[in-house]
């Protein structure tokens, strides 16, 4: 693994961890939840790398080692959070420089990172695989139901959520994630896993019950289908 520094189209420095054990031409771009940073993906990123993916986990602007971090996001207006879509673009361009095409890059996001990933995929139709951990109906003005109908038949959506995840608005994340899942156009391949008490976002990797599906394995198997 090596640390890389990217620059967005609006001039923001973004720091990422690049897992480059293999040279297969398939990638995974990991977008963390809030508050968190790229290190929240560590174990999952290693498993993706073992599964022959080149992996890039980035600190979104205002987080971690990226410009404005580690705590600048706390003072962001919604519009500033929404500009993190440009951080995704910088990550995609990093992969493209390695000759990894958009259709071979999986977008994997948690919480606000999930909403950002889905919005980016709805606007950039070459992306096939989108993984959403604890997506919500409205994270900082990023509202999936406003753009989910823009998805195309070749795109695939994987969603994981947990029943014990109560959001600031009092709603269960599992209810919001299920509403998003049901709103995905019928022609789009999709999968939903609902855990009992696994928590929010990347916390679900470690907290699901032993008799429930292993989230890492479920995602990797789905990406490799």
Secondary structure, 3 states (H helix, E strand, C coil): CEEEEEECCCCCEEEEEEECCCCCCCEEEEECCCCCCHHHHHHHHHHHHHCCCEEEEECCCCCCCCCCCCCHHHHCCHHHHHCCHHHHHHHHHHHHCCCCCHHHEEEEEECHHHHHHHHHHHHCCCCCEEEEECCCCCECCECHHHCHHHCCCCCEEEEEEECCCECCCCCEHHHHHHHHHHHCCCCCEEEEEEECCCCCHHHHHHHCCCCCCCHHHHHHHHHCC
